[in-house]
Amino acid sequence: MKKTLFLLIPTLLLSCGPYLLHSNKVPRVLEVDPRDLLLPGEAVQVSFSLAMDRVSVDSALSLEGPEGQIAVRLDWRSDRELLLSPLERELSAGPEYRLEISTLARSEEGVPLRHAELFRFSSSQDTEAPEVVAVTPDPETQIFSDGGFDIEIRFSEPMDRDS
C-alpha cells in the first residue's frame, strides 16, 4: 500500500501539475467601468488580472452600436489597464452598445482569456445629476410617531427605482 501511494502522488502531481501552474495564470477581465451608462466624452476603462499583450488585446476588442462597428482608440495606463475611447464620433444617446473582448486577447505570457467577455451599456447626453425638489413631510418638521407614515421624495427627473 505504501509503495502504491508513493507512486500515485508523484503521478498525480506530474499529470495535474501543468494545469495547476497554468490555471492561475489565465488572464481575465476584472472590471469594465462604467458598467451601465457612458457619458459624452467619457472613456471606458478595462482592467485585466494579468499583464496583457497589447497587440492581441487591440485585435480582440470590438465596440458595436446600432450603426455597426465603432473605431476606438486604446490608451494603455499600465500593462493591465487601458482606456477605450470612440474615435470617429460621440456615441448616440440611448441605444445599447456592446463591448466584446474575444479570446484573441492574451497575457504577455501568451495565455488567452478563458472565454470571451461581453459588456452592454448605453450612452447618455444627460450630464446633470438629478435633484431633490420636494420632500413630504417637510424635513424641518419633527415627527413623533411609532411608525405608519409615508415619506415622499420627488426628484427633478425620473429615477431608477432599483438604485
C-alpha positions as CSV (number, residue, x, y, z in Angstrom):
1,M,0.0,0.0,0.0
2,K,2.8,2.5,0.9
3,K,4.5,1.8,-2.5
4,T,1.3,2.3,-4.4
5,L,0.5,5.6,-2.6
6,F,4.1,6.7,-3.0
7,L,3.9,6.1,-6.8
8,L,0.4,7.6,-7.1
9,I,1.1,11.0,-5.6
10,P,4.0,11.9,-7.9
11,T,2.0,10.6,-10.9
12,L,-0.9,12.9,-9.9
13,L,1.4,15.8,-9.4
14,L,3.0,15.2,-12.8
15,S,-0.3,14.9,-14.6
16,C,-2.1,17.8,-12.9
17,G,0.9,20.0,-12.2
18,P,1.0,21.8,-15.5
19,Y,-2.7,22.5,-15.3
20,L,-2.4,23.8,-11.7
21,L,0.5,26.0,-12.6
22,H,-1.1,27.3,-15.8
23,S,-4.7,27.8,-14.4
24,N,-3.7,30.6,-12.1
25,K,-2.1,32.4,-15.0
26,V,-5.2,32.6,-17.2
27,P,-6.0,36.3,-17.7
28,R,-9.5,37.6,-17.0
29,V,-11.3,40.9,-17.2
30,L,-11.5,42.2,-13.7
31,E,-13.6,45.3,-14.4
32,V,-15.1,47.4,-17.1
33,D,-16.1,50.9,-16.0
34,P,-18.6,52.5,-16.4
35,R,-20.8,49.4,-16.2
36,D,-24.1,50.8,-17.5
37,L,-24.0,54.3,-18.7
38,L,-21.4,56.2,-20.7
39,L,-21.5,60.0,-20.6
40,P,-20.3,62.2,-23.5
41,G,-16.5,62.3,-23.9
42,E,-16.1,59.6,-21.2
43,A,-13.7,56.6,-21.9
44,V,-14.4,53.0,-21.0
45,Q,-11.8,51.7,-18.6
46,V,-10.9,48.0,-18.8
47,S,-8.8,46.2,-16.1
48,F,-7.2,42.8,-16.5
49,S,-5.9,40.4,-13.9
50,L,-2.5,40.0,-15.6
51,A,-0.2,42.0,-17.8
52,M,-1.6,41.8,-21.3
53,D,-0.1,41.6,-24.8
54,R,-1.2,45.0,-26.3
55,V,-1.4,43.9,-29.9
56,S,-3.6,40.9,-29.1
57,V,-5.9,43.0,-27.0
58,D,-6.2,45.5,-29.8
59,S,-7.4,42.8,-32.2
60,A,-9.7,41.2,-29.6
61,L,-11.7,44.4,-28.8
62,S,-14.9,45.2,-30.6
63,L,-17.3,48.0,-29.9
64,E,-20.6,47.9,-31.7
65,G,-23.7,50.1,-31.7
66,P,-26.9,50.4,-33.7
67,E,-24.8,51.7,-36.7
68,G,-22.4,48.8,-36.5
69,Q,-18.7,48.6,-35.6
70,I,-17.2,51.7,-34.0
71,A,-13.5,52.5,-34.3
72,V,-11.8,53.1,-30.9
73,R,-8.5,54.4,-29.6
74,L,-6.7,52.5,-26.9
75,D,-4.7,54.3,-24.3
76,W,-2.8,51.9,-22.0
77,R,-2.5,53.2,-18.4
78,S,-0.4,50.2,-17.4
79,D,0.2,46.6,-18.7
80,R,-3.1,45.6,-17.0
81,E,-5.3,48.7,-17.6
82,L,-6.5,50.6,-20.7
83,L,-8.9,53.3,-21.6
84,L,-11.0,52.8,-24.7
85,S,-12.4,55.9,-26.5
86,P,-14.6,56.1,-29.6
87,L,-12.6,57.7,-32.4
88,E,-15.0,59.0,-35.0
89,R,-17.9,60.4,-33.0
90,E,-19.5,60.6,-29.7
91,L,-21.9,57.7,-29.0
92,S,-25.6,58.5,-29.6
93,A,-27.8,58.9,-26.5
94,G,-30.0,56.0,-25.6
95,P,-29.1,53.0,-27.8
96,E,-27.4,49.9,-26.4
97,Y,-23.7,49.4,-27.2
98,R,-21.7,46.2,-26.9
99,L,-18.1,45.9,-26.0
100,E,-16.7,42.4,-26.7
101,I,-13.3,41.2,-25.7
102,S,-12.6,37.9,-27.5
103,T,-10.3,35.0,-26.6
104,L,-7.8,36.5,-29.1
105,A,-6.7,38.7,-26.1
106,R,-3.6,37.1,-24.5
107,S,-1.5,37.8,-21.5
108,E,2.2,38.8,-22.0
109,E,3.0,35.1,-21.5
110,G,0.7,34.2,-24.4
111,V,-2.2,32.7,-22.4
112,P,-5.6,33.6,-23.9
113,L,-8.7,34.6,-22.0
114,R,-10.6,31.5,-20.9
115,H,-13.8,32.8,-22.6
116,A,-15.0,35.9,-24.5
117,E,-16.4,38.8,-22.3
118,L,-19.4,40.8,-23.4
119,F,-20.4,44.1,-21.8
120,R,-23.5,46.1,-22.6
121,F,-24.1,49.8,-21.8
122,S,-25.9,52.8,-23.1
123,S,-24.9,56.4,-23.7
124,S,-26.5,59.5,-22.3
125,Q,-26.3,63.2,-23.1
126,D,-27.7,63.9,-19.6
127,T,-24.7,65.2,-17.7
128,E,-26.6,66.9,-14.8
129,A,-27.3,65.0,-11.6
130,P,-30.9,64.8,-10.5
131,E,-32.0,67.0,-7.7
132,V,-34.5,66.5,-4.8
133,V,-37.3,69.0,-5.5
134,A,-39.6,68.2,-2.6
135,V,-39.9,66.0,0.5
136,T,-43.2,65.3,2.3
137,P,-43.5,65.7,5.2
138,D,-41.3,68.8,5.4
139,P,-37.8,67.8,6.7
140,E,-37.9,70.7,9.2
141,T,-41.0,69.2,10.8
142,Q,-40.4,67.0,13.8
143,I,-42.5,63.8,13.6
144,F,-43.4,61.9,16.7
145,S,-44.7,58.6,15.6
146,D,-44.3,54.9,16.2
147,G,-44.4,54.3,12.5
148,G,-47.1,54.1,10.0
149,F,-46.4,57.3,8.0
150,D,-45.1,57.7,4.5
151,I,-42.2,59.8,3.3
152,E,-42.4,61.1,-0.2
153,I,-39.4,62.3,-2.2
154,R,-39.8,64.0,-5.6
155,F,-36.8,64.3,-8.0
156,S,-36.2,66.6,-10.9
157,E,-36.2,63.7,-13.3
158,P,-37.3,60.0,-13.5
159,M,-35.2,57.8,-11.3
160,D,-34.2,54.1,-11.4
161,R,-36.2,52.5,-8.6
162,D,-33.7,49.8,-8.1
163,S,-30.7,52.1,-7.4
